[in-house]
Amino acid sequence: MSQPNDDHPTWTRARAVVPRGVSSGHRVGWKQVFVRTEGAYVWDDEGSRYLDYLNAWGPIVLGHSDERVNRAVYEAVSTCDLTGVGPQRGEAELAEKICEVMPSAEKVAFCTSGTDATMHAVHVARAATGRLKVLKFHGSYHGWNDHVAVGSSRKDLNANSILNTPNGGGLHPAVVDDVVVVEWNDRAGLEAAFTTYGEELAIAFAEPYIHSFGCIPAQPGFLELLRELCTRHGVVLTFDEVKTGFRAAIGGYQSLCGVTPDLTAFGKAVANGYSLAGLAGSNALMGHLGAYDRDQATIDGTYNASPYSLAAANTTLRIMETENVHQRLWDLGARLRQGIAKAIDDTGARATVDGLGSEWCVYFRGELPTNFREAMQSDADAYGRYHASLLSQGILEPAFPTGDRRLNAATTDDDVDRSIEAVHTALLAAQT
Ligand code: PMP
């Protein structure tokens, strides 16, 4: 298996002309350069093969380089690539399917990334309510717009740290000041935030099942409380289903948990690796997406609803439905989590595992975390040893302890069983 290599020529070359050598933060820390993908596997440029449990941080759900999806994309670009005029080929078909399967969707607008989708959600909510403030949960990531890139910093996490610390530099302080950050699963904190800011809040964001810092469900009644408070105070409840949408279930986590938001931001798994995202909501709310009107929100984008991304998404959803892909994802995920839990027992490692469907996280702490602060108490050194051991056994997982990991539907039972053995070895390595 290849070793991390600071002197890798591709990295050296990239670092000379691209800040830090990458165009997306989490790509740092990886010394490998991947050059081939197929099914459940990725290959680096030295020919080493890895079982992929990163899956591009979410999009790859059917499997890498799925021929059926790629063929649909090729057919789309070779027939009518991009015109920038009128409804795009496949646009109504995809919107109709999403309205059929996703409880909150009566209308859908498409864009290219989760960051776009959450930005449009804020604009729609502000246009609809005439208010400015945004509520979000501590640690949840919703992209890099100023009004959400707050309160997810992994630094300064001592007990006194201020929750709405900006996630990075260059954010507008006045916008950041308008963000109210609440600890996940903190009922009293949530009620207090609505008592203080309820009439100023335009929007409340929640990942209905946390994937930003591992895999953390809402405690019983928490999503229902959030729904009730938003309704009572006229706040637009927005589920960020960028990770859960089309992966936990075709209709998103909202189709499983029974709580329906007003707006839904989605992306990632909808198009199996092609850049398509979107915003869904009621006719009334989505009616605030107008064009160039001072009182309306606007959606615009050269690549929005590109025919090739629509072809990828329509094909992905068709395969999900006809091949019962979610049953497969859930079965594989359950088999893996059970195996990991047994490996934890067998090795006596101070670790826990939790997850949803095809996603999971192993925490190096005695108990499952219920919020960001607790998740960040996972032992980073132990995780580092665990991660290095898995990598050396040909398994690719996130490089930081609270990264959620996921499998795709091309993974086999044998892959899962081999991973459980590798996890056993890695848990022993973590304890040394
Ligand atoms: N929301 C969530 C929950 C996410 O996980 C992400 C990306 N990891 C985003 C929003 C932003 O999506 P994108 O990277 O497509 O801009």
Boltz pocket constraint, residues with backbone or C-beta under 6 A from the ligand:
constraints:
  - pocket:
      binder: B
      contacts: [[A, 57], [A, 112], [A, 113], [A, 114], [A, 115], [A, 116], [A, 118], [A, 141], [A, 142], [A, 143], [A, 207], [A, 212], [A, 240], [A, 241], [A, 242], [A, 243], [A, 267], [A, 268], [A, 277]]
      max_distance: 6.0
